[in-house]
């Protein structure tokens, strides 16, 4: 199983897209109504957008190469365990 090498370009594109969506949506969200369904939705939407922006800024500037390698190793291990679990499940199902 091959994994794509991490690139900062992908995080930059995701960051730019999240910032653009936030800039586009912010004037259109109804935030002035006190605790209406629309204002709660707007606040939650802004919260998720800020979470995405924060994660991409962190990935761009604060993750070292050693951390990237460790995350890639963990991802490979999880994929291998998932594949084994799926194979076990399919073999049990094949016996039925």
N, C-alpha and C positions, 0 to 999 in steps of 0.2 A: 504494500500500500504506500503510495507516494503522497507526501504533504508538500504544499507549496511553501517556498521560502518566504518568510515574513519580509515585507517591505514597508518602509515608512511612507511610501507614496500612497498606499491603500488607506492608511490612517489619515493622511492629509486630504484625500478625496472625500472620505467619510466625514471628516471635520468640516470641510467646506460645504458639503451637502447639508449637514445638520445646521450650520450657521445660516445658510441660505433659507432653509425651511423655517427657522425661527424668525428670521428677519421678515419673511413673507407673511407668516401667520400672526405675529405679535400685534400688528395693528387691527387684524380682523377678529381677534378673540374678544369675547365679551367678558371683561374682568371687573367692570364697575358695579355689577349687580351683587348685592350682599348674599352670598351663599346660595345662589341659585344653581340649578344643574349645569347651566352653561358656564358659570364662573368656576365651578369646581372642575369641570372638564378642562377648561383653559389652564387652570393652575396645575392640574395633573399632567397635561400635555407639555407645558413649559418645563415641569420637573423632569419628565423623561428626556426632553430635548437637552436640558442642561446635563443630565447624566451621561448622555451619549457624547456631548461635547467634552465633558471632563475626562471620560475614558479615552477619547482619542488624543487629547492633549497629553495625558499621562503616557500613552503609548508612544507618542512622538518624542517626548522630551525626557522622560524619567525612567524608562526601562533600559537596563544595560544589556549587553550582548549575552552575558551569562544567564540573566533572567530569561531572555528569549529562548536560549538553548534549553533551559530547564522546562519552560512552558511547552516547547515542542516535544520534549521527551515525555512529559506527562500526557500530552495529547495523543502521542503514538501509543502509549501504554493503555490509555482508556479505549482507543479504537481497537486495539488488539483484544482487550478483555471483552468488549462489546461483540466483536466478531466471534470469539470463542463461545460466548453465551448464546448467540444466535445459532451457531452450528450445533451446539448441544440441544437447543430447543428444536431445531429442524430434525435432528436424528431421533429424538424422542417422538416427535410427531410422525416420522416415517415408520416407526414400529407399530403405531396404532392401526 
